[in-house]
Amino acid sequence: MESGLIATYVPELVATSFVVAVVASYAALKTTGRIRASDPVARRWWLAGGALAMGIGVWSMHFIGMLALRLPIRLGYDIGITLLSLLMAVAASGYALWLVTRDHVTRLRMVSGAVVMGLGIAAMHYVGMAAMRMDPAIIYRPLWFSASLLIAIVAAGAALAIAYRLRDNAHHERLHRLLAAGVMGVAIVGMHYTGMAAAYFPAGSICSAALRDGLSPDSLAWLVVVVNTAVLGTAIGASALDRLLHERTARLSDSLQLANRQLTHLAMHDALTGLPNRMMLTDQLQERILRAQLAGERFALLFIDLDGFKGVNDAFGHHVGDALLVRVADTLRRVASADDTVARLGGDEFVMVTRVTEVGEATARGERLLAALVESTRLKENDDVAVSASIGIAQYPGDGEDAQAMIAHADVAMYYIKQAGRNGLALYAPSMGEEVQGQLQLTYELRKALERGQLVLHYQPQVRALDNGMAGMEALVRWQHPRLGLVMPDRFIALAERVGLIVDLGQWVLDEACRQWAVWRRAGARVPTVSVNLSPVQVRGDCLVAQVASAMRRHGLPPGALTLEITESMAMLEPERTVAVLTQLEAVGARISLDDFGTGYCSLSYLAYLPAHELKIDRQFVRQMTTGSRHAAIVQSVVMLGQQLGLDVVAEGVETPEQKQMLVAMGCSRLQGYYIGKPRAVEDMPAQVLQAQPPAASGTHG
């Protein structure tokens, strides 16, 4: 072959062409993860962008290599053929990216992909060479030409294999991507310069593109720089921005998962105590039943309800009640074993599920729990006030086949012990259900009784011991039940206190008694005072003083016309608070009577500070009083104490003439009892009762 044109290369541009090839490959490979992770529409956009970035990068590398070429003639490049080579580079790159983002790529497809990509790069190269439109045409040496094709195919295959495995190894993702980009860069550059080695430029050759309107090397250089910088920069920037957005989305996803876990925790746990709630308890209890069935185990469910908790909220505020519930929860956690379940159902109701081996063990566990709760249920705000607990126990097997039945039966046993006096425990028995159901029905009917006006007041007179003159009336509430008839207060007052109705009931009694006094006054009847009994819940509440003042003002009662009776034990429950409340009641015009005196534990030092106006001797002393008896001595002592303190002394339960005579002789101020007059409805009361003289002594009991 004759000597042709001698080709030389600028080393700096050769190195630049390699760098461009690697950067283009890296930018394209960064898009593979985005392509696979995107939805179908976005995947097509990422694939097009990656193909464009890689194709332009390969094309730019080729023409930077061409700019590195130095021939002893003027060079130029046909614009149309140059753009065709660009399209071929983009198409080959698009096919390569499509291939490595498939879910499953067989070995045959990988080989065919390497062939297509290698031939595409080679085609881009040789079409780009043709853009010079050399005359005579470039002659290619077959051996070097074949070597360039082989290099392109083998290097492309290696790059595809690395890129395909890259997606399955995130631990070394960046390193593998750089390696794949380097291999692809070697493939492109190796193919290019091998192809250039295959090119032979005959002597006397001219570049026809340089003689026509082709691109000059300088113009081509600017075009390559501008296009390559813009496209590659945009691709890398978009990929980096997408990665930042992906990381931000991942952080938001983590935050959302954390929030979901927190919401799930809140949905399954009590917000105040952190204990499992009813929903979670039901699930865990059902699992425990299944486990017990398989292993033949026994367990007990202890249903714990605090006695008098509503009174704590009413008297001291909900913040004190919440603190009490938290202490109870902490106590239950402390005494529970690792295998126990402790939950709060709501309000003041808790549940403990514990493994037992025999019936007696459940009872012993309940007693230990009651003992542990003694300290945690004592109010730190007032050491004299302690809330007790009632515990109902259901056991498996025997007391229920599923979670709901177990909870319901333990609840029945708990209500049963409340009816029996509270502060204790009871094992479930089927017979309890009817009694508890009766109490629940009575509770419902009592609520309706207030709304339907079924409550009535009966009045029992008090007389002056010396002249039998009218001293006052005590208002006693009754329930005119449509089915049970007249229900006495000993059957529903405690129930009203337990279910939180006592405040409303007490307010009604107060208002009705004041209203009736005003009616008597307008009718000319001489009733100096009307007495109303107070519940401990009313005294501990914050509304009593305002309610008393409002009722007296609304019905026109002068000071002293209303007497409020509190028991001795009630006065000593919270002595400092009681003194403060009674002082306020006295200030608004109410008289204070200390009822059941002698049956509690009243300290005489506190009695000196109580703003009381009268003492009421309990009926049990009067009933057992005979001449020379100790009971008579106690009554005499109370009468003398009242006289020394300047208090009226009222004797309750006077049922015989002999009792009346003894009390008069002792100096008792007032008398009350069946001998003086029975409690009656207003419409059934004899006319003489409301006059100065007492009723005739009929000697009746009842």
C-alpha positions as CSV (number, residue, x, y, z in Angstrom):
1,M,0.0,0.0,0.0
2,E,1.4,3.4,-0.9
3,S,2.4,5.8,1.7
4,G,-0.6,7.9,2.8
5,L,-1.3,10.9,5.0
6,I,0.5,10.7,8.4
7,A,-2.0,11.0,11.3
8,T,-0.9,12.3,14.7
9,Y,-2.9,12.9,18.0
10,V,-2.9,15.5,20.7
11,P,-2.4,13.6,24.0
12,E,-4.4,16.0,26.1
13,L,-7.5,15.6,23.8
14,V,-7.0,11.8,23.8
15,A,-7.1,11.8,27.6
16,T,-10.1,14.1,27.5
17,S,-11.9,11.8,25.2
18,F,-11.5,8.9,27.7
19,V,-12.7,11.0,30.6
20,V,-15.8,12.1,28.6
21,A,-16.5,8.4,27.8
22,V,-16.3,7.4,31.5
23,V,-18.4,10.3,32.7
24,A,-21.1,9.6,30.1
25,S,-21.2,6.0,31.1
26,Y,-21.4,6.9,34.8
27,A,-24.2,9.3,34.2
28,A,-26.1,6.7,32.2
29,L,-25.6,4.0,34.8
30,K,-26.9,6.3,37.5
31,T,-30.2,6.4,35.7
32,T,-30.6,2.6,35.8
33,G,-31.7,2.6,39.4
34,R,-34.2,5.4,38.7
35,I,-35.5,3.6,35.7
36,R,-36.3,0.4,37.7
37,A,-37.7,2.2,40.7
38,S,-40.1,4.5,38.7
39,D,-43.6,3.9,37.5
40,P,-44.2,3.0,33.8
41,V,-44.6,6.6,32.6
42,A,-41.6,8.0,34.6
43,R,-39.6,4.9,33.5
44,R,-39.9,5.8,29.9
45,W,-38.7,9.4,30.6
46,W,-35.7,8.2,32.6
47,L,-34.8,5.7,29.9
48,A,-34.9,8.4,27.2
49,G,-32.9,10.7,29.3
50,G,-30.3,8.1,30.1
51,A,-30.0,7.1,26.5
52,L,-29.6,10.7,25.4
53,A,-26.9,11.3,28.1
54,M,-24.9,8.2,27.2
55,G,-25.4,8.6,23.5
56,I,-24.2,12.2,23.4
57,G,-21.3,11.2,25.7
58,V,-20.2,8.5,23.4
59,W,-20.7,10.7,20.4
60,S,-18.8,13.5,22.1
61,M,-15.9,11.2,23.0
62,H,-15.7,10.2,19.3
63,F,-15.5,13.7,18.0
64,I,-13.1,14.8,20.8
65,G,-11.0,12.0,19.5
66,M,-11.5,13.3,16.0
67,L,-10.4,16.8,17.2
68,A,-7.3,15.1,18.6
69,L,-6.5,13.9,15.1
70,R,-4.0,15.9,13.2
71,L,-3.7,15.5,9.4
72,P,-1.7,17.7,7.0
73,I,-5.0,18.9,5.4
74,R,-7.9,21.1,6.3
75,L,-10.6,19.1,8.0
76,G,-14.4,19.5,8.3
77,Y,-17.5,17.5,9.1
78,D,-20.8,17.1,7.3
79,I,-23.6,18.2,9.5
80,G,-26.2,15.6,8.4
81,I,-23.9,12.7,8.8
82,T,-22.6,14.0,12.1
83,L,-26.2,14.1,13.4
84,L,-26.9,10.6,12.0
85,S,-23.9,9.3,14.0
86,L,-25.3,11.0,17.1
87,L,-28.7,9.2,16.6
88,M,-26.9,5.9,16.3
89,A,-25.0,6.5,19.5
90,V,-28.3,7.4,21.3
91,A,-30.1,4.3,19.9
92,A,-27.3,1.9,21.0
93,S,-27.2,3.5,24.4
94,G,-31.0,3.3,24.8
95,Y,-31.0,-0.4,23.9
96,A,-28.2,-1.1,26.5
97,L,-30.0,0.7,29.3
98,W,-33.3,-1.0,28.4
99,L,-31.5,-4.3,28.6
100,V,-29.9,-3.9,32.0
101,T,-33.1,-2.7,33.6
102,R,-35.1,-5.8,32.7
103,D,-36.2,-8.0,35.6
104,H,-34.8,-11.1,34.1
105,V,-32.0,-11.2,31.4
106,T,-30.9,-14.5,30.0
107,R,-27.3,-15.2,29.0
108,L,-28.2,-15.3,25.4
109,R,-29.9,-11.9,25.6
110,M,-26.9,-10.5,27.4
111,V,-24.6,-11.8,24.5
112,S,-26.9,-10.4,21.9
113,G,-27.1,-7.1,23.8
114,A,-23.3,-6.9,23.9
115,V,-23.2,-7.5,20.1
116,V,-25.9,-4.9,19.4
117,M,-24.3,-2.3,21.7
118,G,-20.7,-3.0,20.3
119,L,-21.9,-2.8,16.7
120,G,-23.9,0.4,17.5
121,I,-20.8,2.1,18.9
122,A,-18.7,0.9,16.0
123,A,-21.4,2.1,13.6
124,M,-21.5,5.5,15.3
125,H,-17.7,5.7,14.9
126,Y,-17.5,4.7,11.3
127,V,-20.4,6.9,10.3
128,G,-18.8,9.7,12.2
129,M,-15.6,9.1,10.2
130,A,-17.7,9.3,7.0
131,A,-18.8,12.8,8.0
132,M,-15.4,14.0,6.8
133,R,-16.4,13.0,3.3
134,M,-12.7,12.2,2.4
135,D,-11.8,12.1,-1.3
136,P,-10.6,9.5,-2.1
137,A,-12.5,7.5,0.5
138,I,-10.8,6.3,3.7
139,I,-9.5,2.8,3.4
140,Y,-9.8,0.5,6.4
141,R,-7.3,-2.2,7.2
142,P,-9.4,-5.5,7.7
143,L,-7.4,-6.7,10.7
144,W,-7.6,-3.5,12.6
145,F,-11.2,-3.0,11.5
146,S,-12.2,-6.5,12.9
147,A,-10.2,-5.8,16.1
148,S,-12.2,-2.6,16.6
149,L,-15.5,-4.4,16.3
150,L,-14.3,-7.2,18.6
151,I,-13.1,-4.7,21.2
152,A,-16.4,-2.9,21.1
153,I,-18.5,-6.0,21.5
154,V,-16.4,-7.6,24.3
155,A,-16.0,-4.4,26.3
156,A,-19.7,-3.6,25.9
157,G,-20.6,-7.1,27.1
158,A,-18.4,-6.7,30.2
159,A,-19.9,-3.3,30.9
160,L,-23.5,-4.7,30.6
161,A,-22.7,-7.6,32.9
162,I,-21.3,-5.3,35.6
163,A,-24.2,-2.8,35.2
164,Y,-26.7,-5.7,35.5
165,R,-25.2,-7.0,38.7
166,L,-24.8,-3.5,40.1
167,R,-28.5,-3.3,40.9
168,D,-28.4,-6.3,43.2
169,N,-25.4,-5.1,45.3
170,A,-26.3,-1.8,46.9
171,H,-23.5,-2.2,49.5
172,H,-20.8,-1.4,46.9
173,E,-23.0,0.4,44.5
174,R,-20.8,3.4,43.8
175,L,-17.7,1.3,43.4
176,H,-19.3,-1.0,40.9
177,R,-20.8,1.9,39.0
178,L,-17.4,3.5,38.6
179,L,-16.0,0.1,37.5
180,A,-18.7,-0.4,35.0
181,A,-18.3,3.2,33.7
182,G,-14.5,2.6,33.4
183,V,-15.0,-0.6,31.4
184,M,-17.5,1.1,29.1
185,G,-15.1,4.0,28.7
186,V,-12.3,1.6,27.7
187,A,-14.7,-0.1,25.3
188,I,-15.7,3.2,23.6
189,V,-12.1,4.7,23.5
190,G,-10.5,1.4,22.6
191,M,-12.9,0.9,19.8
192,H,-12.4,4.5,18.6
193,Y,-8.6,4.5,18.5
194,T,-8.5,0.9,17.1
195,G,-10.8,2.1,14.4
196,M,-8.6,5.1,13.8
197,A,-5.6,2.7,13.5
198,A,-7.6,0.8,10.9
199,A,-8.1,4.0,8.8
200,Y,-5.7,4.7,5.9
201,F,-5.8,8.1,4.3
202,P,-4.3,7.9,0.8
203,A,-1.8,10.5,-0.3
204,G,-3.4,13.6,-1.9
205,S,-6.7,13.0,0.0
206,I,-8.9,16.1,0.6
207,C,-11.7,16.6,3.1
208,S,-14.8,17.5,1.0
209,A,-16.7,18.5,4.1
210,A,-14.1,21.3,4.7
211,L,-14.7,22.6,1.2
212,R,-18.4,22.8,1.5
213,D,-20.6,24.1,4.4
214,G,-19.3,21.5,6.9
215,L,-18.4,22.2,10.5
216,S,-14.9,23.4,11.1
217,P,-12.9,21.7,13.9
218,D,-13.3,24.8,16.0
219,S,-17.1,24.9,15.5
220,L,-17.3,21.2,16.2
221,A,-15.3,21.7,19.4
222,W,-17.7,24.3,20.6
223,L,-20.6,22.2,19.7
224,V,-19.2,19.2,21.5
225,V,-18.4,21.2,24.5
226,V,-21.7,22.9,24.8
227,V,-23.9,19.9,24.0
228,N,-21.9,17.5,26.1
229,T,-21.7,19.9,29.1
230,A,-25.4,20.7,28.9
231,V,-26.7,17.2,28.5
232,L,-24.3,15.4,30.8
233,G,-24.6,18.1,33.4
234,T,-28.4,18.0,33.2
235,A,-28.4,14.2,33.4
236,I,-26.0,14.0,36.4
237,G,-27.8,16.9,38.1
238,A,-31.2,15.4,37.5
239,S,-30.0,12.1,38.9
240,A,-28.4,13.8,41.9
241,L,-31.6,15.8,42.5
242,D,-33.7,12.6,42.1
243,R,-31.4,10.9,44.6
244,L,-31.9,13.7,47.1
245,L,-35.7,13.5,46.5
246,H,-35.5,9.8,46.9
247,E,-33.6,10.1,50.2
248,R,-36.0,12.8,51.4
249,T,-38.9,10.5,50.4
250,A,-37.2,7.7,52.3
251,R,-36.9,9.9,55.4
252,L,-40.5,10.9,55.0
253,S,-41.4,7.2,54.6
254,D,-39.5,6.4,57.8
255,S,-41.2,9.2,59.6
256,L,-44.6,8.0,58.4
257,Q,-43.8,4.4,59.5
258,L,-42.7,5.8,62.9
259,A,-45.9,7.8,63.1
260,N,-47.9,4.7,62.1
261,R,-46.2,2.7,64.8
262,Q,-47.0,5.4,67.3
263,L,-50.6,5.6,66.2
264,T,-50.9,1.8,66.4
265,H,-49.4,2.0,69.9
266,L,-51.9,4.7,70.9
267,A,-54.7,2.7,69.4
268,M,-53.7,-0.3,71.4
269,H,-52.6,1.4,74.7
270,D,-54.1,3.7,77.2
271,A,-52.9,7.3,76.8
272,L,-52.7,8.1,80.5
273,T,-51.0,5.0,82.0
274,G,-49.4,3.4,78.9
275,L,-51.1,0.1,79.7
276,P,-52.7,-2.0,77.0
277,N,-56.3,-1.0,76.4
278,R,-59.5,-3.1,76.0
279,M,-58.8,-3.8,72.3
280,M,-55.2,-5.1,73.0
281,L,-56.4,-7.0,76.1
282,T,-59.0,-8.8,74.1
283,D,-56.5,-9.9,71.5
284,Q,-53.9,-11.0,74.1
285,L,-56.6,-12.8,76.2
286,Q,-57.8,-14.7,73.2
287,E,-54.3,-15.8,72.4
288,R,-53.9,-16.9,76.1
289,I,-57.0,-19.0,75.9
290,L,-55.7,-20.8,72.8
291,R,-52.4,-21.3,74.5
292,A,-54.1,-22.6,77.6
293,Q,-56.2,-25.0,75.6
294,L,-53.1,-26.5,73.9
295,A,-51.0,-26.7,77.1
296,G,-53.8,-27.5,79.5
297,E,-53.0,-24.4,81.7
298,R,-55.1,-22.4,84.0
299,F,-55.2,-18.7,84.5
300,A,-57.3,-16.1,86.3
301,L,-58.6,-12.7,85.2
302,L,-58.8,-10.1,88.0
303,F,-61.1,-7.2,87.3
304,I,-60.2,-4.3,89.5
305,D,-62.4,-1.3,90.1
306,L,-61.6,1.6,92.5
307,D,-64.2,2.4,95.1
308,G,-65.2,6.0,95.4
309,F,-63.0,7.2,92.6
310,K,-65.6,9.6,91.2
311,G,-65.7,11.3,94.5
312,V,-62.0,12.0,94.3
313,N,-62.4,13.7,90.9
314,D,-65.3,15.7,92.2
315,A,-63.6,16.8,95.4
316,F,-60.0,17.3,94.3
317,G,-60.1,17.6,90.6
318,H,-59.3,15.4,87.6
319,H,-55.6,16.0,87.9
320,V,-55.5,14.4,91.3
321,G,-57.6,11.5,89.9
322,D,-55.3,11.0,87.0
323,A,-52.3,10.9,89.3
324,L,-54.1,8.3,91.4
325,L,-54.7,6.2,88.3
326,V,-51.0,6.4,87.3
327,R,-49.9,5.2,90.7
328,V,-52.4,2.3,90.6
329,A,-51.0,1.3,87.1
330,D,-47.5,1.5,88.4
331,T,-48.4,-0.8,91.3
332,L,-50.0,-3.3,89.0
333,R,-46.9,-3.4,86.8
334,R,-44.7,-3.8,89.9
335,V,-46.6,-6.8,91.3
336,A,-47.2,-8.5,87.9
337,S,-44.9,-11.3,86.9
338,A,-43.3,-11.4,83.4
339,D,-46.0,-13.6,82.0
340,D,-48.9,-11.5,83.4
341,T,-51.0,-9.1,81.3
342,V,-52.0,-5.8,82.9
343,A,-54.5,-3.5,81.1
344,R,-56.7,-0.4,81.7
345,L,-60.2,-0.7,80.3
346,G,-61.1,2.9,81.0
347,G,-62.1,5.1,83.9
348,D,-61.0,3.4,87.1
349,E,-61.2,-0.1,85.8
350,F,-58.1,-2.3,85.4
351,V,-57.5,-6.0,84.5
352,M,-54.7,-8.4,85.4
353,V,-54.4,-11.8,83.8
354,T,-52.2,-14.1,85.7
355,R,-51.3,-17.8,85.5
356,V,-52.6,-20.0,88.4
357,T,-52.4,-23.7,89.2
358,E,-55.4,-24.0,91.5
359,V,-58.5,-22.1,92.7
360,G,-57.0,-20.9,95.9
361,E,-54.1,-19.3,94.2
362,A,-56.3,-16.9,92.4
363,T,-57.9,-15.7,95.7
364,A,-54.4,-15.4,97.3
365,R,-53.2,-13.4,94.3
366,G,-56.2,-11.1,94.6
367,E,-55.6,-10.5,98.4
368,R,-52.0,-9.7,97.7
369,L,-53.1,-7.2,95.1
370,L,-55.5,-5.6,97.5
371,A,-52.7,-5.2,100.0
372,A,-50.4,-3.7,97.4
373,L,-53.0,-1.1,96.3
374,V,-53.5,0.2,99.9
375,E,-50.6,2.6,99.7
376,S,-51.0,3.6,96.0
377,T,-54.6,4.5,96.5
378,R,-54.0,6.8,99.4
379,L,-54.2,10.5,98.4
380,K,-51.0,12.3,98.8
381,E,-53.0,15.5,98.9
382,N,-54.8,14.3,102.0
383,D,-53.4,11.3,104.0
384,D,-56.7,10.8,105.7
385,V,-58.4,9.9,102.4
386,A,-57.8,6.5,100.8
387,V,-59.6,4.9,97.9
388,S,-60.2,1.2,98.2
389,A,-60.6,-1.4,95.4
390,S,-63.1,-4.2,94.6
391,I,-61.8,-7.2,92.6
392,G,-63.9,-9.7,90.7
393,I,-62.1,-12.9,89.5
394,A,-63.0,-15.2,86.6
395,Q,-60.9,-18.3,85.9
396,Y,-60.1,-20.4,82.8
397,P,-61.3,-23.0,82.2
398,G,-64.7,-22.8,83.7
399,D,-65.8,-19.1,83.7
400,G,-65.9,-18.4,80.0
401,E,-64.9,-19.8,76.6
402,D,-63.7,-16.6,75.0
403,A,-62.2,-13.2,76.0
404,Q,-65.5,-11.3,76.1
405,A,-67.1,-13.9,78.4
406,M,-64.1,-13.9,80.7
407,I,-64.1,-10.1,81.0
408,A,-67.9,-10.0,81.5
409,H,-67.9,-12.6,84.2
410,A,-65.1,-11.0,86.1
411,D,-67.0,-7.7,85.8
412,V,-70.1,-9.4,87.3
413,A,-68.0,-10.7,90.3
414,M,-66.6,-7.2,90.8
415,Y,-70.1,-5.7,91.0
416,Y,-71.1,-8.4,93.3
417,I,-68.4,-7.5,95.8
418,K,-69.3,-3.8,95.5
419,Q,-72.9,-4.6,96.5
420,A,-71.5,-6.6,99.4
421,G,-69.6,-3.7,100.9
422,R,-66.7,-3.0,98.6
423,N,-63.0,-3.3,99.4
424,G,-62.8,-7.0,98.8
425,L,-62.8,-9.7,96.2
426,A,-65.2,-12.3,94.9
427,L,-64.9,-15.4,92.6
428,Y,-67.4,-15.5,89.8
429,A,-70.4,-17.7,90.3
430,P,-73.3,-18.1,87.8
431,S,-75.8,-17.0,90.5
432,M,-74.2,-13.6,90.7
433,G,-75.5,-12.6,87.3
434,E,-79.1,-12.2,88.2
435,E,-78.4,-10.1,91.3
436,V,-75.9,-7.8,89.4
437,Q,-78.4,-7.5,86.5
438,G,-81.0,-6.4,89.0
439,Q,-78.6,-3.7,90.4
440,L,-77.8,-2.5,86.8
441,Q,-81.5,-2.3,86.1
442,L,-82.1,-0.4,89.3
443,T,-79.3,2.0,88.4
444,Y,-80.9,2.7,85.0
445,E,-84.3,3.2,86.6
446,L,-82.8,5.6,89.2
447,R,-81.4,7.8,86.4
448,K,-84.8,7.9,84.9
449,A,-86.4,8.6,88.2
450,L,-84.7,12.0,88.4
451,E,-86.0,12.8,84.9
452,R,-89.5,11.5,85.5
453,G,-90.2,13.1,88.9
454,Q,-90.5,9.8,90.8
455,L,-88.6,11.0,93.8
456,V,-90.6,12.4,96.7
457,L,-89.8,13.9,100.1
458,H,-91.4,12.7,103.4
459,Y,-91.1,14.8,106.4
460,Q,-90.5,13.8,110.1
461,P,-91.2,16.4,112.7
462,Q,-88.9,17.4,115.6
463,V,-90.5,19.0,118.7
464,R,-89.1,21.0,121.6
465,A,-88.7,18.7,124.6
466,L,-90.0,21.2,127.2
467,D,-93.3,22.3,125.6
468,N,-93.8,19.9,122.6
469,G,-93.8,22.9,120.3
470,M,-92.8,22.5,116.6
471,A,-88.9,22.7,116.3
472,G,-88.5,21.6,112.7
473,M,-89.0,19.0,109.9
474,E,-86.4,16.6,108.6
475,A,-86.7,15.9,104.8
476,L,-86.3,12.3,103.9
477,V,-86.1,11.2,100.3
478,R,-88.2,8.3,99.0
479,W,-88.5,6.7,95.5
480,Q,-92.0,6.1,94.3
481,H,-91.1,3.2,92.0
482,P,-93.7,2.3,89.4
483,R,-93.1,-1.4,89.9
484,L,-91.5,-1.8,93.4
485,G,-93.7,0.8,95.2
486,L,-92.2,3.1,97.8
487,V,-88.4,2.4,97.9
488,M,-86.6,3.4,101.1
489,P,-83.3,5.4,100.8
490,D,-81.1,2.6,102.3
491,R,-81.7,0.8,99.0
492,F,-80.7,3.5,96.5
493,I,-78.6,6.2,98.2
494,A,-75.4,4.0,98.2
495,L,-76.2,3.1,94.6
496,A,-76.6,6.8,93.7
497,E,-73.2,7.5,95.3
498,R,-71.5,4.6,93.3
499,V,-72.8,5.6,89.9
500,G,-72.4,9.4,90.4
501,L,-76.0,10.4,90.8
502,I,-75.8,11.6,94.4
503,V,-74.9,15.2,93.5
504,D,-77.9,15.6,91.3
505,L,-80.2,13.8,93.7
506,G,-78.9,15.9,96.6
507,Q,-79.4,19.1,94.8
508,W,-83.0,18.1,94.0
509,V,-83.7,17.2,97.7
510,L,-82.2,20.6,98.8
511,D,-84.3,22.6,96.3
512,E,-87.5,20.6,97.0
513,A,-87.1,21.0,100.8
514,C,-86.6,24.7,100.5
515,R,-89.6,25.0,98.2
516,Q,-91.8,23.1,100.7
517,W,-90.7,25.3,103.6
518,A,-91.7,28.4,101.5
519,V,-95.1,26.7,100.8
520,W,-95.7,26.1,104.6
521,R,-94.7,29.7,105.4
522,R,-97.2,31.1,102.9
523,A,-99.8,28.8,104.3
524,G,-99.2,30.1,107.9
525,A,-97.7,26.9,109.3
526,R,-95.0,27.5,111.9
527,V,-92.0,25.3,110.8
528,P,-88.9,27.0,112.2
529,T,-86.4,24.9,110.2
530,V,-86.3,22.2,107.6
531,S,-83.4,19.7,107.7
532,V,-81.6,18.1,104.8
533,N,-79.0,15.3,104.9
534,L,-75.8,15.8,103.0
535,S,-73.7,13.1,101.3
536,P,-69.9,13.1,101.7
537,V,-69.6,13.5,97.9
538,Q,-71.6,16.8,98.2
539,V,-69.4,18.1,101.0
540,R,-66.2,17.2,99.1
541,G,-67.5,18.9,95.9
542,D,-67.0,22.5,94.9
543,C,-70.7,23.5,94.2
544,L,-72.4,22.8,97.6
545,V,-72.1,26.3,99.0
546,A,-73.3,28.0,95.8
547,Q,-76.2,25.5,95.6
548,V,-77.3,26.1,99.2
549,A,-77.1,29.9,98.8
550,S,-79.0,29.8,95.5
551,A,-81.8,27.5,96.9
552,M,-82.3,29.7,100.0
553,R,-82.3,32.9,98.1
554,R,-84.7,31.5,95.4
555,H,-87.3,30.3,97.9
556,G,-86.8,33.1,100.4
557,L,-85.5,31.2,103.4
558,P,-84.1,33.4,106.2
559,P,-80.9,32.5,108.0
560,G,-81.5,29.5,110.2
561,A,-84.5,28.1,108.3
562,L,-82.4,25.5,106.6
563,T,-80.5,22.9,108.6
564,L,-77.8,20.7,106.9
565,E,-77.0,17.4,108.5
566,I,-73.6,15.7,108.2
567,T,-72.6,12.5,109.9
568,E,-69.8,12.5,112.6
569,S,-67.7,10.2,110.5
570,M,-68.1,12.4,107.4
571,A,-66.9,15.4,109.4
572,M,-63.8,13.5,110.5
573,L,-62.9,12.2,107.0
574,E,-61.4,15.5,106.0
575,P,-61.6,17.6,109.1
576,E,-59.8,20.8,107.8
577,R,-61.7,20.8,104.5
578,T,-65.0,20.1,106.3
579,V,-64.5,22.9,108.7
580,A,-63.9,25.3,105.8
581,V,-67.0,24.2,103.9
582,L,-69.2,24.3,107.0
583,T,-68.0,27.8,107.8
584,Q,-69.0,28.9,104.4
585,L,-72.4,27.3,104.7
586,E,-73.0,29.0,108.0
587,A,-72.0,32.3,106.4
588,V,-74.8,31.9,103.8
589,G,-77.4,31.3,106.6
590,A,-77.6,27.5,107.0
591,R,-77.6,25.7,110.4
592,I,-75.3,22.8,110.8
593,S,-76.3,19.6,112.6
594,L,-73.8,16.8,113.5
595,D,-75.8,13.6,112.9
596,D,-75.2,10.1,114.5
597,F,-73.1,11.7,117.2
598,G,-71.3,9.0,119.3
599,T,-71.1,6.4,116.6
600,G,-67.9,7.6,114.9
601,Y,-64.6,8.8,116.1
602,C,-65.1,12.5,116.5
603,S,-62.2,14.3,118.2
604,L,-63.4,16.7,120.8
605,S,-60.7,19.1,119.7
606,Y,-62.2,19.3,116.3
607,L,-65.7,19.5,117.7
608,A,-64.6,22.8,119.3
609,Y,-63.8,24.2,115.8
610,L,-66.8,22.8,113.9
611,P,-69.4,25.5,113.2
612,A,-72.2,23.2,114.4
613,H,-75.5,24.3,115.9
614,E,-76.9,21.0,117.1
615,L,-75.9,17.4,118.0
616,K,-78.1,14.5,117.1
617,I,-77.8,11.5,119.4
618,D,-77.9,8.3,117.3
619,R,-81.0,6.2,117.7
620,Q,-79.1,3.1,118.8
621,F,-78.2,4.8,122.1
622,V,-81.8,6.0,122.7
623,R,-83.3,2.6,121.8
624,Q,-81.2,0.7,124.4
625,M,-81.5,3.4,127.0
626,T,-82.9,2.3,130.4
627,T,-82.5,3.8,133.9
628,G,-79.0,3.2,135.2
629,S,-77.7,1.7,131.9
630,R,-74.4,2.7,130.3
631,H,-76.3,3.9,127.2
632,A,-78.3,6.3,129.4
633,A,-75.0,7.5,130.8
634,I,-73.7,8.1,127.3
635,V,-76.8,10.0,126.3
636,Q,-76.6,12.1,129.5
637,S,-72.9,12.9,128.7
638,V,-73.7,14.0,125.1
639,V,-76.6,16.2,126.4
640,M,-74.2,17.9,129.0
641,L,-71.5,18.3,126.3
642,G,-74.0,20.0,124.0
643,Q,-75.2,22.3,126.8
644,Q,-71.6,23.3,127.6
645,L,-70.9,24.1,124.0
646,G,-74.2,26.0,123.6
647,L,-75.6,23.5,121.0
648,D,-79.1,22.1,120.6
649,V,-79.2,18.4,121.3
650,V,-81.7,16.3,119.3
651,A,-82.5,12.7,120.3
652,E,-83.4,10.4,117.4
653,G,-85.4,7.2,117.6
654,V,-87.8,8.2,120.4
655,E,-90.4,5.4,120.3
656,T,-91.9,5.2,123.8
657,P,-93.2,7.5,126.5
658,E,-90.5,6.3,128.9
659,Q,-87.7,7.3,126.5
660,K,-89.3,10.7,126.1
661,Q,-89.5,11.2,129.9
662,M,-85.9,10.2,130.5
663,L,-84.6,12.5,127.7
664,V,-86.7,15.5,129.0
665,A,-85.3,14.8,132.5
666,M,-81.7,14.8,131.1
667,G,-82.3,18.2,129.6
668,C,-82.4,17.2,125.9
669,S,-83.4,20.1,123.6
670,R,-85.4,18.3,120.9
671,L,-87.0,15.0,120.2
672,Q,-87.6,13.1,117.0
673,G,-88.9,9.6,116.4
674,Y,-92.0,7.5,115.7
675,Y,-93.5,8.4,119.1
676,I,-93.3,12.1,118.0
677,G,-94.3,11.5,114.4
678,K,-93.6,9.2,111.5
679,P,-92.2,10.4,108.2
680,R,-95.1,11.3,106.0
681,A,-95.8,12.8,102.6
682,V,-97.0,16.4,102.9
683,E,-100.5,15.5,101.7
684,D,-100.7,12.8,104.4
685,M,-99.5,14.9,107.3
686,P,-102.1,15.6,110.0
687,A,-102.9,19.3,110.4
688,Q,-101.9,19.4,114.1
689,V,-98.3,18.5,113.2
690,L,-97.8,21.8,111.6
691,Q,-99.2,23.6,114.6
692,A,-97.6,24.3,118.0
693,Q,-98.8,21.0,119.6
694,P,-97.3,17.6,118.8
695,P,-99.5,14.7,117.6
696,A,-101.1,12.4,120.1
697,A,-98.7,9.7,121.4
698,S,-100.0,6.5,119.8
699,G,-97.0,4.4,120.8
700,T,-96.5,3.0,117.4
701,H,-93.4,1.4,116.0
702,G,-92.5,1.0,112.4
